[in-house]
């Protein structure tokens, strides 16, 4: 054991959750990465291996490993009810406690002091069993009883981190990558091997067990947990795309001599950038002859229930594989993607009606392959992965037309849904010139897509990385000048400031001469301003509040913002009839009066100018 490291503790038969809470408090108290890593490594060393696995997982804020499909389904409302029952406090007291810290766990600890046990008795194994019971319980009443039993046994400090763990928001400044580094430090394992083991296994407890046994290099790929997605860096113009990509190719070659842009472009693969849901497909044959299938989003959410026809179609893929692609609303008549606003109708649905399946057919357009057979392909160059992907698609795409969900045939009459291959290979083009790149961008836009992806043929697939090996050239819409009409308190460190802004445009068609402007809300944004600007605006909005509803308040329409966004969609959520997708604040417009903000007519013009807008009835 390295000098200065404590001997592993063998004096205690149990590991208390209170120790975990104290370590989490210490982690939250420091901003220094090396101190955090040392704290975690030292703590893990003092635990039996099984408990160290539990602690490593929970320090990342996840109750179950990625490969574990269980979910707690316990929301803030149920947690608040349990806190109020145990503390005897009223809703107003809970709201005030939450406002002080911006954290439900910390608010619970404040209210439970003097009413909860003073000494900890919960073990890590007790907490694991309680989490398993919560995941298995059905209905809010059953879950509430389990919550009350668990929290009644906890000290205030333990309750604080139990609630944080249940909500998945530890707020200790600890990321999974830091826990991986701590595991490597605790058991003298190479960090790269620990990271690779975690990526392949999707289970930190298993990673800890292998590292502790000195066998982390034995980790092998397990399907049905999402790998990190490789990301692309945005570029605003063809010229900048060429300049940055030339720089990347030079770096890949590690040559001192500069590379001519035209030479660099010959090492480019160009694809349309689609406007859908980035998804990772996992498929593996099972003994009954069909394949198990799962679809995962970028935030590791399992999308399978929302797209049952894709799961059914891909169950015919009879070899293990992981594919990277985009779920799109698809028009089989002309083989092109429909606008995102069409696909949006399918989002968030656990049960999809037969009518929806007919009206919004979907497909998975794939552009990369990460695993096939028993071979992990991440380190292979893109050119090689593309060759493997083309072979895979030529074999299996024709088999993905069937979307009849046999087990749910009484719920879905999918035979009436459009029949077409649901697995589609994205087209890819080799480039030779800047002019060709500009033409390709215009072609992608004319097909209703966001723009183009520019990828180095020599690039490895780097999960979770955003570099210059992949670039995205996409549209930049005009910005809008809007006025703030409503504000609300944020969360976390912004719980005590008014940081979320609802904003509006003018409806000139409804205005009368001499009357105040008629405003129509069109969106809400909370990113783009500095902490000082938010603090100043909080003081301003407190003094200019029209109606105070507690967390939300309407304000005098005096503050003008310039906002950017990805596109404009029809929406019944706002009085304008439109909504902005991914709005963000660019700046405060102190120079512009409310009478000069953008109008609803301007929003309609931007909407109409979008090549990917939905077809109007």
N, C-alpha and C positions, 0 to 999 in steps of 0.2 A: 504493500500500500504506500502511496506517495506520502512524503513528509508533510506533516501538518493536518492530515486527514484523520478524523476521529475513527476509532474502531467501531465496527457495526454493533449496534446495541442488541444484546441477547437477553437482557434482564427482564424484559416485559413480554408477556404472552400476547398482549393486545396492543394495537396502535390506536390511540384516541383521536377522534375527529377534532378535538380541541387543539391538539398540536398542529393539525393541518390548518385550522383557522388562524392560529398565531403566526405560522409561516406566511400565510396569505397576507396578513396584516403587515408583516415585515416587508414583503415584496411590494405592497402598495406604497410603503413609506419611502422607498428609494427609487430614483429615476436612473440609477447607474446600472447598465446592462450586466457588467461583470459581477457586481454585488448580487444582483438577482440570480444570475447563473450559479454563483457559489452557494447562495442560500438554498436553492433547489437541490443542487448536487449533495450538499451536506445532509439535508433533510432526508433525501431518498436513501442515502447510505445507512441511516439509522433504522430503517424499516426492514422487516422481512420482505422478500422479493414480491410476494403477492400483494402486499399492502403498498409497496413502492410503485407497482403497476397501477393500482387504483389512484394513488396520489398524483402520479405523473399525468394521468388522463384528466383528472378533475382540475388540476392547475391550469389546463387549457380551457376550462369552462365547459367541458362536454361530459354529460353523465354516462354515455355509452360510447364504445369505439365506433369508428366509421363503418366497420363491417357488421355492426349490430343494428338491425332494422327497428328496434324498439324506440318509441318516442314517449315522452311523459305526458304531453297534452295537458299541461297545467299552466294556466295563464295568470296574468296579474290580478284579475278579479277574484279568482279562487284563493290566491295567496293573500290578498288583502282581507278577505273574509276570515281566513284562519288567523291572521295577525290580530284583527279586531276582537275575535272571540277569546284568544289567549291573553291579550293585554288588557281587555276591558275598556280600551280607549274608543273614542268616537271617530267618525270619518274625518271630521275637521282636524283632530289631532294627528291622524295619520297623514293627511294632506300636508300639514305644516312640517311634520318630520321628513316627509319625502322632499318637500321644497328645500329644506336645509341642506340635504345631501345629494338630491337627485338620484337616489338609489333606494330601491324598496328593501333590500337586505339591511342596509344601514338604518333605515327608518324603523324596521322591525326591532333591531337591537335597541334603539333608543326607547321604544315603547315597552320592551320586555324587561328592562332592568328593574330589579326588585320583585318581579313576578315569575321569573324563570329560575331553574336550578343554578346554583352558584358554582357547582363542581361538574366537570364534564364526565360523562359515563359512556357516551356513544363511541363505538369503535368504527373504523373504516369499513369493516365487514357489515356492521349494523346499517350504515348508510347505504352501502351497496344493495343490501336486501330491501331497504325501504324504497330505493329508487326503482328496483325491479317490481315491487308491489304496486307502486304508483303507475308504472307503465302498463301493468296488467289490468289495473282497475278500470271498470267501465262506468261512466257517468260521473257527474260532478259530486254527487253525495258520497259515493264510495271514495273518490279521491280526497274529498275534504276530510273524511274521517281519518284516512291515512296521514294526511298532512298534519292534522291536529295531534295525532299520536306521536309523530316524529318530532315536531317542533316543541311539544310539551316536555320532551326528554332533553332538550337542548339548552345550553347556556345562551345568553344573548349573543356572545361572539360566535357560537356554533350556528345559531339560527341565522345570523347575518350571512354566513357563507353557504349554508344549506339553501337559502333563498337565491343567492347569487348563482349557485350551481344549477338550480332548477330552472332559472331564467336564462342560463347560458351567458351571463354577463358578470365575470369575476371582477373586472376593473382593477386588476393588479399590475397592468402593464406587461403581462407575460403572454407572449405568442408561442405557438406550437414549436416554432423553430428554436426558441430559447430553451424550451423543455428538452428538445432533442439534444442540444448542446450540453445541457446539464446531465442527461443520461450518459452521454459520451464521457464527460468528466468524472462522473461517479464511478464508472466501471472501466476507465482507461481504454475506451474503444474509439476508433476513428470516427469523427463527426460525420464524414461522408457516408460511412457504412451505416450509421444510425439513421441518417436521413433517408438513405435508400431503403433500409429495412422498414421504416415507417411508411414510406410511399408504397412499397410492395405489399405489406401486410394490412395496412389500415387499422392497426390496433397497437396503441402505445403499451398496454400491459404485455402483449406478446413481445414487443421490442425490448422492454425492460427485462423480461425473462431471458431472452437470447443474449442481451448484453451482459447480464449478471453471470451467465454461464460461459461467457467468452465465445459465443457462437453467433454473433450478429451477422457474420458473413454468410450464414446458412439461410437467411431469409429468402423466400421464394414468392413470386407473384400470386396474390389471391384476387380473384375477380369479385365484382359486386361491392366495391367501395370506390368512389370516384378518385381518380388521379387529378392533380392540379392541372389546370388548363394553361397552355402556352398563350401568351397575350401579345398583341401588336402595339407598336408605338404610333400615335397619330401624326400625320404630316398634313399641312394645309394646302400644299400645291405640288404640282408635278416636278417643278424645279427643286424644291426642297427634298422631295422623295428621292430624286436621283442623287443629290448631293449626299444625303445621309446614307443611302444604300451603298454608294461607292465607298464611303468611309468604312462601312461594316464589312464589305468584301475584302478591303485592304487589311482589316484587322484579322479576318479569318485566315488569310494567306500568310499573315505575319511577315510581310515583305516591307523593306524599307522604301522601295521605289513607289511613287504614287501610281494609282491605277486609273486609266482613262475611263470616263463615265460609260462610254459605249461598250467597253470591254466588260465592265461590271454588270451592265444590263443583260449580257448574254448568260449570266448566272442567276437570272431571275425567273421565278414562276409567278404568274399573275392569275388571280382568281377574282370573281365578283365577290364583293362584301355584301352579304345578305342581311336583311333586317328582320331577324326572328329571335329564337331562343337558342343560345349556344347549348349544346347537349353532348353528352358522352354516352355512347351505347356500349353496354356490356352484354355479351351473349355467350352461353356455354351449354353444350348438349347435356341432357339428362337421360336416365335409364329408359324412360318411356318413349325415346326417339325424338321428342321435341326439345327445344332449348329453353332454358331459363333466360329471361331478358329483363334488363333494367335500363332506365334512362335517367341521367343525372344532370342537373343544371350547374352553372358556374359556382353557385353558392352551396353546392353539395346536396341540394334538395332532390329527393326522388320524385321524378315527374311521371312515373309509369302509370299511375292511376288516372292521370289527366289525359293520357293518350293511349287508351286501350287498343285501338286499331293498329298502332305501331308495334306494341308489344306482341300482339297476335301475329302480325305480318312477319316480324323478325324471329318468331319462334321456329321458323323453318331453317334458320342459319345453323348448320350442323357442325360448326367448329368453333372453338373458343376464340373470342376476338374482343378488342376494345377499339371503337371508332370515335373520331372527333368530328362533329358536324353542327348543323343548324336545323332546328325544327322550324318549318315554315308552313303557313297556309299556302296551299298549292292549287293551281288551276291546271288540271290534267289536259284540258282542251288545247292549250297553247304551251304547255310545259314550262310555266314560269311561276315565280313566287307572287303571292298576293301581298298587299300591304300589311304591315305589322298590326294596324288597327283592326284588321279582319281576324288575325290570329288572337288578338287580345280577348276576343269573345270566349276563347277556350281556356283562358288562364284561370287558375284558382278553383277549377271545378273538379270535385272528386267523382261525381257521376255526370257522364256526358250523354245527353239525349240522342236518340236516333236522328232527330231533326238537325241537331247541331253537327253530328257526324256527316250528314249529307251536305249541309250548307257550308261547313268550314272543313273541308278535307285537308289533311296535313301529310307532310312527308319529311323525311330526314335526309338532307343533302349533306353528304360526307366529303371531307377534304383532307383527312389524315387518318392514319391507322397507327395505334400505339402498341398493339399486342395481337399476335396471331398464332394459333396452334399452341406451342409452348415457348414462343420466342417473344421477348420484350424488345421493342423496336425503337425505344426512345433515343438511343445513341446513334442510330443509323442516320445518314444524311437524308434530307427531304427527298432528293431525287430517288433514292432507294425505297423510301417509304411509299412514295407515289406509285412506283412500279408494283409494290406489293398490294397497295390499295386497289389499283386498276385490276389486277388479277382477282382479288377478292370480290370486287363488285361484278366483274364479268361472270363469276360463278354463281353469286347469290342474289343479285338484284332481281333477276327474273322470277325468283321464288317468293318475292315479298308482296304479291298482290292480294293474297287472301287476308281479309280483316275480320272474318267471322269469329267472334269470341264465343266459343262453345259453352263455357261455363256460365255465360251471362246472356244466352240467346233469348231468354225471356225478357231481358231488360233492353237489349240492343238488337234491332233488326238491321244488322250491318250489311246484309246482302244488298240492301238498297243504296249503300254508300258507293261512291265512285270506285271503280276497280282500275288500279294502275300500280306499278311498282312503287312501294313506299320508301325504298332505299334507293337514293339517287346519287350518282357520282358527280361532284362539282367539276365543271370544266376548268381546265388549266392551260395556260398559254406560255410558251417561252418567248421572251422579249428580245428584240434586237436594236431598238432605238427609242429615243425619248418621244418622238412623234407617235410611235405605236402605243406608248404608255398613255399619252394624252387621249388618243382615239379610244383606247380600251376603257378609260374612265368614262368618257361620254357614252360609250356603248352600254356600260353597266348602268348608268343613270337612266338611259332611255328604256332599259328593261325593268325599271322600277326598283333597282337595288341601290344600296347606300353609296357604293363607290367600288374601289378595288383594294385587294390585298396584294402586297408585294413581298415575296418570300425568297430568301436565299436558298438555292438548291442544295447548298452544302450544310444547311442548318440542322442541328440536332433538335429534338423536341424537348424543351426545358419546362417542366411543369411549374406553373406559378410565376414564370419569369416574363418580364416585358423588356425587350431589348430592341436593337436595330435589325436583327435578322428577319423580323416580320414587321412590316409597316402597313398602315391603313390610310388610304387616301379617300376621304369621305366629304360629303357636302357640308358646307357651313351656311346655314340659313341666316337671313337678316335678323338682327336683334330687335327687341321691342322695348320701348319706354313705357313703364307701367307705374301705377300708384298703389301704395300699401293701404289696404282697407281693414285688415285684421291681423292680429299678432297673437302668438302663444308662447308659453314657456317651453324651453327645450328639455333635453334629458341629459343625465350625467353631469358633466361639469357646466353645462348650460342650463341646469334646472332652475337657476335663480335669475336668468336673463330672458328677455323676450327676443328669441332668435329665429322663430319660424314665421314667415311673412306671407299672408295671403294678399294677392295683388289683382288689380283690375285694369281694363282699358276703357276708353270712352265709347259710348254708344251714341253717335251723333244723330242717328235717325230718330232717337227718342228725346232729343234735347229741344228746349224752347229758348228763344232769345232772352237773355237776361237771367235765366234760371241756372242753378248750379249744374255742373256736368252730370250726366247720367252714366254711372259706372257699372260695368259688368265684370264680375270676377272671372279669371281665366286660369289661375294656377296658384301654387304655393312653392316657395323656395326657402332653403335654410343654409345654403353654402355660398361662399364667395366673399363674405365680409370678414374683416379682421375682428379680433376680440375687442379692440378699443372701439371700433365702429358699432359693434353690437351693444357694448355698454352705453355708449352715447345715445343710441337709438332707444334702448330700454328706458332711460330717464325721460327721453322725449315722449315716447308713447305712453308712459305712465301719466304724464301731464296732459296728454291729448286723447284720453280714453273716452269713448262714447258710452259703451256698455261693457261691464266687467262680469264675465261668467266664470271667474276663477282661473282656470287654466288658459282660457281663450278670452280675448277682448276685441271688440270692434274699436277702431280708432278714426280720428279725423283724417281724411285723405289728403295728406300734406307731403308725404315723403315719396319722391320719385326714384325708381330704380331702373337701371338698364339690365335686361335679362337676356340670356342666350338659351337655346333649347335645341333638341334634335329634330323635332318636327311638330306639326300641329295636327290634332285629332279632333273629330267630332266627339262631344261628350255631353251628357245630361248632368254631370256633377256640378258644373258651374253655370251661373246665369248667362254667361256669354254664349253657351252652346258649344264651346270649344275647350280643349285642354292642351297644355304644352307638355311634351314628353321630355323628361329629364331637364327641367328648368334649372338654371344656376344664375346667381347674381354676378354681373360683371363689375358694376360700380354704382355708387350713389350719384344721382343727377341733381345736385344742388343748383345747377344752372338752369334747370328746366321747370317751368310752372306746370301745374296739373292740367291747365287748359291746353297744353301742347303735347300731352302724352299721346301715344298711338291709339288708333281707333279700332273699333270692331271691324270696320270695313277693311282696314289694313290687314287684320288677322285673316279675314276671308280671302284677301288677295294672296297672302302667303300660302294658305291652305290650298287654294286653287292652283298655285304654281308648282306644287309638289307632284312629281311624276308618279309617286307611289301612293297617292291618296286613294281612298276607297271609291268605287264607282257609285255615283249618286243614283238613287232610285228615280 
